[in-house]
Amino acid sequence: MRVARLYDYLDVRIEEVERPSIGPGEALVRTAACGICSGDVVAWYIRRKAPLVFGHEPVGRIVEVGAGEDRFRPGDRVFVHHHAPCFKCPLCLRGEYVQCATWKKSSIDPGGMAEYFRVPATNLNDTLILPDHVADEDGALVEPLACVVKSLRRAGSVRDRSVLVIGLGVMGQLHVVLARHYGARVVLAADLEESRCAHARSLGADVVIDASREDLVGRIEAATDGAGVEVVIVGPATVPALEQGMACASRGGTIIQFMGTPPEEHLTLSTFDYYFRELKLIPSYSCGPDDTRIALDLISSGAVRAAQVVTHRYPLAEAAAAYATAATDKRAIKTLVTFD
């Protein structure tokens, strides 16, 4: 079978490998579509994992199940989470699934950018059957949307609150859609790329700021009569973006750090300002099984659709071009790889 193996940032090669064999309690899936994650195209982040068959947003059809597995059957169309927790450890019992040792160790084999992949028994615990009316492209949004579900959950309710989304790649756009769906009073959005700003406007952002032309903090002060924004989602994986997010936050506001920064970077925090403004700086890393189920429900109901964010599609044979588009073309929001 063919796979797309990533050796370095912008170095993706199509290779032939043996189709995985499955054991008891496992499943084999033929891939239908797989998204390219924002993290996949962050050079420092992906280099820590390379070489690998990248891709962890797959949907496909089960073609074989192992002995003892009775929840799924050949023919089922499924979303498969590349990580799944044990559900039993103290961290899982607290709902901190992404901190679970089992979650961190689990993975699909060899990865989502493969014609077939093996689903270990652990990962079947966060494998969801797609309703018939949910298209493969929509199903490929389950994992990224689940990350947004978790982000807004960790921010607390956004209903009747002001929300600023900094960074308007696909995750930022999904934050705009979901914040609006969840009843935010006003949704503000900012990016350095005009086309992404226009896309956020088309998805319902009330105030859109091209930060390449305008001072973000000054514009937020003007838009909020100096009060700042109650919930700030910081997408870019940089300390300056976090600092801007904190400067845009209202007193008592919440700032969500949505992406990790390089390990050598550090945020210098004015503890005086942080304390007396009572800011809440909260990280939101990946997603767990509760989030994937909510995400699928949102997609199934039509609240979130692939048509809102998918801008580029490539066949597996052109996975290198797909990766380059996702990594370097600022007009690209979401890039999918599709399979015959």
NORKAPE-V341289 format. One line per field, one symbol per residue. ss: DSSP state (A for helix, B for strand, O for the rest). phi: phi as a letter, one per 20 degrees, with the letter a starting at -180 (. if undefined). burial: b if it has 9 or more other C-alpha atoms within 8 Angstrom, else e. A space follows every 10 residues. Layout:
ss->???
phi->???
burial->???
This chain:
ss->OBBBBBBBOO BBBBBBOOOO OOOOOOBBBB BBBBBOOOAA AOAAAAAOOO OBBOOOOBBB BBBBBOOOOO OOOOOOBBBB OOOOOOOOOA AAAOOOAAAO AAAAAOOOBO OOOBOBBBBO OOAAAABBBO OOOOOAAAAO OAAAAAAAAA AAAAOOOOOO OBBBBBOOOA AAAAAAAAAA AOOOOBBBBB BOOAAAAAAA AAOOOOBBBB OOOOOAAAAA AAAOOOOOBB BBBBOOOOAA AAAAAAAABB BBBBBBBOOO OOOOOOOOOO AAAAAAOOOB BBBOOOOOAA AAAAAAAAAA AOOOOAAAOB BBBBBAAAAA AAAAAAAAOO OOOBBBBBOO
phi->.ecddedagm ddcecdcfff eddgmdbdde fdbbeefgff degfffffdf eafencceca cfdbcegnec ecbgofecec efcbeemdfg fffeneffef ffgfefaece qfebfcbedf ggfffcdcfe ggeefgffff egffffffgf gffffnfdgm decdddncff ffffffffff fengfbddbb bedfffffff ffeoffccce ffdcffffff fffdlnfndf cdddegecfg fffffffeff fmfddeeecf egfeeceedf fffgffelfd dcecdlacff ffffffffff fnfccggfcf dcccfggdff ffffffecef efecddddcf
burial->bbbbbbbbbb ebbbeeeeeb ebebbbbbbb bbbbbbbbeb bbbebbbeeb bbbbbbbbbb bbbbbbeebe eebbebbbbb bbbbbbeeee bbbeebbbbb ebbbebbbbb bbbbbbbbbb bbbbebbeeb eeebebbbbb bbbbbbbbbb bbebbeebee bbbbbbbbbb bbbbbbbbbb eebbbbbbbb bbbeebbbbb bebbbbbbbb beeeebbebb beebeeebbb bbbbbbbebe bbbbbbebbb bbbbbbbbbe ebeeeeeeee eeebeebbbe ebebbebbbe bbbbbbebbb eeebbbeebb bbbbbbeebb ebbbbbbeeb ebbbbbbbbe
